[in-house]
Amino acid sequence: MKSLSRGSTMRSVPYATRHEFTNNEKRLTQHLLGTQNNCTGNWDLPFLSMAPIKRSRVDQHYDPSSSALRKKVRTSDVLTARGASDSDSDSDDDAANSSNSDMYDSAAESASERNGADPAHTPHDPAFESDSQLVEPDIDEDAIERRASQYIQKKFSQNIENVPAEHGIIERVDCYNFMCHEHFSVDLGPLINFIVGKNGSGKSAILTALTLCLGGKASVTNRGQSLKSFIKEGKDSATIVVRIKNQGDSAYNPNEFGNSIIIERHFSRNGSSGFKIKSSSGRVVSTKKSELDSITDYFALQIDNPMNVLSQDMARQFLSSSSPSEKYKFFVKGVQLEQLDQDYRLLEESIDQTEAKLSIHLDQIKDLETNRNNARAKLALSDKNETMRARVRNLRAQMAWVQVEEQEKVQSRCVRCTTCGSY
């Protein structure tokens, strides 16, 4: 890149087209500044390297989108100014130098005012002059797009939308004397989990344990026809423990189970088998299979559906021998459309029953209204009779007092002789 003299630079690009640099752009401009040639007085501008700046030196408030827009404006202005400078004659250089010097002084004063300094007391610093008069050269468009994409990726990475569910997530699986494992356990994450390992490391054991512990049949796993075939050689019994997350507003009976539901299944070689459904504290809440079915239905854990649990053997059989109608049935069941259809049917039955009861009650409304009117008439007559009865009671009371008064008058007229005892 050829060096730009002070006069030609200020003549090509007016001060009004320059903008106020951000902190990151000021550092880029400082990298652009070379050494001043003592012979020519020009500033040699080195090539601008567009290598990514270290993260520690990038301004946190740097916005690549706004910088790219400003860069496009500056590029168009520089190209227009360069065309104008090439068309100018050499005779106009002296006059332009004098006018551009005045423009440079005003630019330096404006820059000092923006920095909070007094223009009258600002020292005459050649380096300061070079900073204010330099024009940033063209920046590679690919570098700008690369930085903008990095900024967008960083911004999107901060907005995490893949939030794990608060319930129905399998947290842990423990196996005791199960298949070829004496004690095997695995902790599962809240999102998707990838389990890898060598043959016999326990990948299939995890899937089989989930199937059996959550109520699945042994024949579904294609690993054995009965539960006792899953017991380790030399052991009499086996135990499978599955912990299910149970949090949030949609938790299953949180007052009984707490933040987790622990499901244990025990089976022995003599054919006995049973479930223990415990709370997060280890307290046994239920031992019934119906309670387990309610939990799996609530969390939509369909163990017998190949759309949810697909073993290796089932995958080969499902993809090769199943008909399109069977695949569609599994699909409908896997996406819970079958459960939704059942819910709709229950709602329709409930609506039909309610409408039938409503029609019966509508027919009884007229009779009820007649009974209501008769009852109101009887109530009014009863109120009237009560008034008359109150009047009768009052008259009887007055009559009693009249009789008492007459008796008193009769007694006052009768005087008994104290000597002879006659009246």
C-alpha positions in Angstrom: 0.0 0.0 0.0 1.4 3.4 -1.0 1.9 6.1 1.6 -0.7 8.9 1.8 0.4 12.5 2.3 -1.3 14.8 4.6 -2.6 17.1 2.0 -3.8 14.5 -0.4 -5.5 12.6 2.3 -7.5 15.5 3.6 -8.4 16.6 0.1 -9.7 13.2 -0.8 -11.8 12.5 2.3 -13.6 15.4 4.0 -13.9 15.4 7.8 -17.6 15.1 7.7 -17.3 11.6 6.2 -15.2 10.3 9.1 -16.9 8.8 12.1 -16.3 8.3 15.8 -14.3 5.2 16.4 -15.1 2.5 18.9 -12.4 1.2 21.3 -11.7 -1.8 19.0 -11.4 0.4 15.9 -9.0 2.8 17.7 -6.7 -0.2 18.4 -7.0 -1.2 14.7 -6.0 2.4 13.7 -3.1 2.3 16.1 -1.9 -0.8 14.3 -2.2 1.0 11.0 0.1 3.9 12.1 3.6 3.5 10.9 6.7 5.7 11.2 7.0 9.2 9.6 9.4 9.6 6.7 11.9 12.4 7.6 12.7 13.1 4.0 9.2 13.3 2.5 7.2 14.0 5.6 4.7 11.3 4.6 3.3 8.5 6.9 4.1 5.0 5.7 1.0 2.8 6.4 1.8 -0.9 6.8 -0.4 -3.6 5.5 -3.4 -4.2 7.8 -3.5 -7.8 9.0 -7.1 -9.1 9.4 -6.1 -12.0 11.8 -8.6 -12.3 14.6 -7.8 -10.3 17.6 -7.4 -12.1 20.9 -10.6 -12.4 22.9 -9.0 -10.5 25.8 -8.4 -7.5 23.6 -11.9 -7.4 21.9 -14.2 -4.7 23.2 -17.2 -6.2 24.9 -19.5 -3.5 23.4 -18.2 -4.1 19.9 -21.0 -4.5 17.4 -19.8 -6.0 14.1 -23.1 -5.2 12.3 -22.8 -1.5 13.0 -19.1 -1.5 12.2 -19.8 -3.2 8.9 -22.3 -0.6 7.9 -19.9 2.2 8.8 -17.2 0.4 6.9 -19.3 0.3 3.7 -20.0 4.1 4.0 -16.3 4.7 4.5 -15.3 2.5 1.5 -17.7 4.3 -0.8 -16.5 7.7 0.3 -12.8 6.7 -0.1 -13.4 5.3 -3.6 -15.3 8.5 -4.6 -12.6 10.7 -3.0 -9.8 8.7 -4.8 -11.5 9.2 -8.1 -11.8 12.9 -7.4 -8.1 13.1 -6.4 -7.0 11.4 -9.6 -8.9 13.9 -11.7 -7.4 16.9 -10.0 -4.5 18.6 -11.7 -1.2 19.1 -10.1 -1.6 22.9 -10.0 -4.4 22.6 -7.5 -2.3 20.8 -4.9 -0.9 23.9 -3.3 -4.2 25.5 -2.8 -5.7 22.3 -1.5 -2.9 21.9 1.0 -3.6 25.2 2.6 -7.4 24.7 2.8 -7.0 21.1 4.1 -4.6 22.3 6.7 -7.3 24.6 8.1 -9.7 21.7 7.9 -7.2 19.5 9.8 -6.9 22.1 12.6 -10.7 22.1 13.0 -10.7 18.3 13.0 -8.1 18.2 15.7 -10.1 20.7 17.8 -13.3 18.6 17.4 -11.5 15.5 18.4 -10.1 17.1 21.5 -13.5 18.4 22.4 -14.9 14.8 22.1 -12.2 13.6 24.4 -13.0 16.3 27.0 -9.9 18.5 26.4 -9.7 22.2 25.8 -8.8 23.0 22.2 -6.9 26.2 23.2 -4.6 24.2 25.6 -4.2 21.1 23.5 -0.5 20.5 22.7 0.6 20.3 19.2 1.3 16.6 18.9 2.3 15.2 15.5 1.2 11.7 16.5 -2.2 13.1 17.5 -2.5 14.9 14.1 -1.7 11.7 12.3 -4.4 9.8 14.2 -7.0 12.4 13.4 -6.2 12.6 9.7 -5.6 9.0 8.9 -8.2 7.2 6.7 -8.8 3.6 7.5 -8.0 1.5 4.4 -10.3 -1.1 2.9 -11.1 -4.0 5.2 -11.6 -7.5 3.8 -15.3 -8.4 3.5 -14.6 -12.0 4.4 -13.0 -11.0 7.6 -16.0 -8.8 8.5 -18.4 -11.6 7.8 -16.3 -14.0 9.8 -16.3 -11.8 12.8 -20.0 -11.1 12.4 -20.8 -14.8 12.3 -18.6 -15.4 15.4 -20.5 -12.7 17.2 -23.9 -14.1 16.2 -22.9 -17.6 17.3 -21.7 -16.3 20.6 -25.0 -14.4 21.1 -27.1 -17.4 20.2 -25.0 -19.7 22.5 -26.0 -17.4 25.4 -29.7 -17.9 24.6 -30.1 -21.6 25.6 -33.5 -22.9 24.4 -32.9 -26.6 24.9 -34.2 -26.8 28.4 -34.6 -30.3 29.9 -37.9 -31.4 31.2 -38.7 -31.3 34.9 -40.4 -34.7 35.1 -40.4 -38.1 33.3 -36.6 -38.1 32.8 -34.7 -41.3 33.8 -31.9 -40.2 36.1 -30.2 -43.4 37.1 -30.2 -47.2 36.5 -28.8 -49.7 38.9 -28.6 -53.5 38.3 -27.7 -56.1 40.8 -26.9 -59.7 39.7 -28.4 -58.8 36.4 -27.3 -60.7 33.3 -23.5 -60.9 33.5 -23.1 -57.9 35.9 -22.9 -58.2 39.6 -23.4 -54.5 40.2 -23.8 -52.2 37.3 -25.0 -48.5 37.5 -25.2 -45.6 35.1 -26.2 -41.9 35.6 -28.1 -40.4 32.7 -28.1 -36.7 31.8 -31.3 -34.6 31.5 -31.1 -34.4 27.7 -30.0 -37.0 25.1 -27.5 -39.6 26.1 -25.1 -41.6 23.9 -23.9 -44.9 25.5 -20.9 -46.4 23.8 -18.6 -49.3 24.7 -17.2 -52.7 23.8 -19.2 -55.9 23.6 -20.3 -57.0 27.1 -19.8 -53.6 28.6 -23.5 -53.2 29.4 -25.0 -51.2 26.7 -27.8 -53.7 26.0 -28.1 -54.4 29.7 -29.2 -50.8 30.4 -32.0 -51.0 27.8 -33.1 -54.4 29.0 -33.1 -53.2 32.6 -35.3 -50.2 31.7 -37.7 -52.4 29.9 -38.1 -55.0 32.7 -38.2 -52.5 35.5 -40.9 -50.3 34.0 -43.2 -53.2 33.5 -42.2 -54.7 30.2 -42.3 -58.5 29.5 -39.2 -60.6 29.3 -40.1 -61.8 25.8 -40.1 -58.2 24.5 -36.4 -57.8 25.1 -35.5 -60.8 22.8 -32.9 -61.7 25.5 -34.9 -64.4 27.3 -38.3 -65.9 27.7 -38.6 -65.5 31.5 -37.2 -63.3 34.2 -35.0 -66.0 35.8 -33.0 -66.1 32.6 -31.7 -62.6 33.4 -30.3 -63.6 36.7 -26.5 -63.9 36.8 -25.0 -67.4 37.0 -24.5 -68.5 40.5 -27.0 -66.1 42.0 -30.5 -66.8 43.2 -32.1 -63.3 42.7 -31.6 -60.1 40.8 -32.7 -56.5 41.4 -33.2 -53.6 39.0 -33.6 -50.0 40.3 -34.7 -47.1 38.1 -34.9 -43.5 39.3 -37.2 -41.1 37.5 -37.2 -37.3 37.8 -40.4 -35.9 39.3 -40.2 -32.1 39.6 -42.0 -29.1 38.4 -45.7 -28.2 38.3 -46.6 -31.4 36.4 -45.0 -33.8 38.8 -46.7 -37.1 39.6 -48.1 -36.9 43.1 -45.2 -34.8 44.5 -46.6 -34.9 48.1 -46.0 -38.7 48.2 -42.9 -39.2 46.0 -41.0 -35.9 46.2 -38.5 -34.9 43.6 -37.8 -38.5 42.4 -39.7 -41.8 41.9 -37.6 -44.9 42.6 -38.9 -48.1 41.0 -37.4 -51.4 42.1 -38.1 -54.8 40.6 -37.0 -58.0 42.4 -37.2 -61.5 40.8 -35.7 -64.8 41.8 -35.1 -68.2 40.2 -38.1 -69.8 42.0 -40.4 -67.5 39.8 -41.3 -64.9 42.4 -41.3 -61.3 41.2 -42.5 -58.0 42.7 -42.3 -54.2 42.5 -41.5 -51.6 45.1 -42.3 -48.0 44.3 -40.5 -45.7 46.6 -40.3 -41.9 47.2 -37.1 -39.9 46.9 -36.4 -40.5 50.6 -36.6 -44.3 50.1 -40.0 -44.8 51.7 -42.1 -47.5 50.1 -45.3 -45.9 48.7 -46.8 -48.8 46.8 -46.1 -52.4 45.7 -48.9 -52.6 43.2 -48.4 -53.0 39.4 -51.3 -50.7 38.8 -49.4 -47.8 40.5 -46.5 -48.5 38.1 -48.8 -48.5 35.1 -50.3 -45.2 36.3 -46.8 -43.7 36.5 -45.7 -44.9 33.1 -49.0 -43.7 31.5 -48.6 -40.3 33.2 -45.0 -39.9 31.9 -45.8 -41.5 28.5 -43.1 -44.2 29.0 -44.3 -46.8 26.4 -41.9 -49.6 26.9 -43.6 -52.0 24.5 -43.5 -49.5 21.6 -40.6 -49.9 19.2 -40.8 -46.2 18.5 -39.5 -45.7 22.0 -37.5 -48.8 22.8 -35.9 -50.5 19.8 -33.4 -53.3 20.4 -31.1 -54.7 17.8 -33.2 -57.8 17.1 -36.4 -55.8 17.1 -34.9 -53.3 14.7 -34.1 -56.0 12.2 -37.5 -57.6 12.6 -39.4 -54.4 12.7 -37.8 -53.0 9.5 -37.9 -56.2 7.5 -41.1 -58.1 8.4 -43.5 -55.5 9.6 -46.2 -54.2 7.3 -46.9 -50.5 6.6 -50.1 -50.7 8.7 -48.2 -52.1 11.7 -45.5 -49.4 11.3 -48.3 -46.8 11.2 -49.9 -48.2 14.4 -46.5 -48.0 16.1 -46.1 -44.5 14.9 -49.6 -43.4 16.1 -48.8 -45.0 19.5 -45.3 -43.5 19.7 -46.4 -39.9 19.1 -49.3 -40.4 21.6 -52.0 -40.0 19.0 -53.6 -43.2 20.2 -53.7 -41.9 23.7 -55.1 -38.6 22.4 -57.8 -40.5 20.5 -58.7 -42.4 23.7 -59.0 -39.1 25.6 -61.2 -37.6 22.9 -63.5 -40.7 23.1 -63.7 -40.4 26.8 -64.6 -36.7 26.5 -67.2 -37.5 23.9 -68.8 -40.2 26.1 -68.9 -37.8 29.0 -70.4 -35.1 26.8 -73.1 -37.5 25.6 -74.0 -38.5 29.1 -74.1 -34.9 30.2 -76.4 -34.0 27.3 -78.7 -36.9 28.1 -79.0 -35.8 31.8 -79.5 -32.2 30.6 -82.5 -33.2 28.4 -84.1 -35.1 31.2 -83.7 -32.1 33.6 -85.1 -29.8 30.9 -88.2 -31.8 30.7 -88.6 -31.6 34.5 -88.2 -27.9 34.6 -91.9 -27.2 33.9 -93.0 -29.5 36.7 -90.5 -28.0 39.0 -91.7 -24.5 38.2 -95.3 -25.5 38.9 -94.2 -27.0 42.2 -92.3 -23.8 43.0 -95.4 -21.6 42.3 -97.6 -23.8 44.5 -95.1 -23.7 47.3 -94.9 -19.9 47.0 -98.7 -19.7 47.2 -98.8 -21.9 50.3 -96.1 -19.9 51.8 -98.1 -16.7 51.3 -101.2 -18.3 52.8 -99.2 -19.6 55.7 -97.8 -16.1 56.3 -101.4 -14.8 56.3 -102.6 -17.5 58.7 -99.7 -16.7 61.0 -100.9 -13.1 61.2 -104.4 -14.2 62.1 -103.1 -16.7 64.6 -101.1 -13.9 66.2 -104.2 -11.8 66.5 -106.1 -14.6 68.0 -103.4 -15.1 70.7 -103.5 -11.3 71.4 -107.3 -11.4 71.8 -107.2 -14.4 74.1 -104.7 -12.6 76.3 -106.9 -9.6 76.5 -109.9 -11.7 77.3 -108.0 -13.3 80.2 -107.2 -9.9 81.7 -110.8 -8.8 81.3 -112.0 -11.8 83.3 -109.4 -11.0 86.0 -110.7 -7.5 86.1 -114.3 -8.6 86.5 -113.4 -10.9 89.3 -111.7 -8.1 91.1 -114.8 -5.9 90.8 -117.0 -8.6 92.2 -114.8 -9.2 95.2 -114.7 -5.5 96.0 -118.5 -5.4 96.3 -118.7 -8.3 98.6 -117.9 -7.2 102.2 -117.8 -9.8 105.0 -119.0 -9.0 108.4 -116.3 -9.5 110.9 -118.8 -10.1 113.8 -121.3 -12.4 112.4 -119.5 -13.5 109.3 -122.3 -12.7 106.9 -122.1 -10.7 103.7 
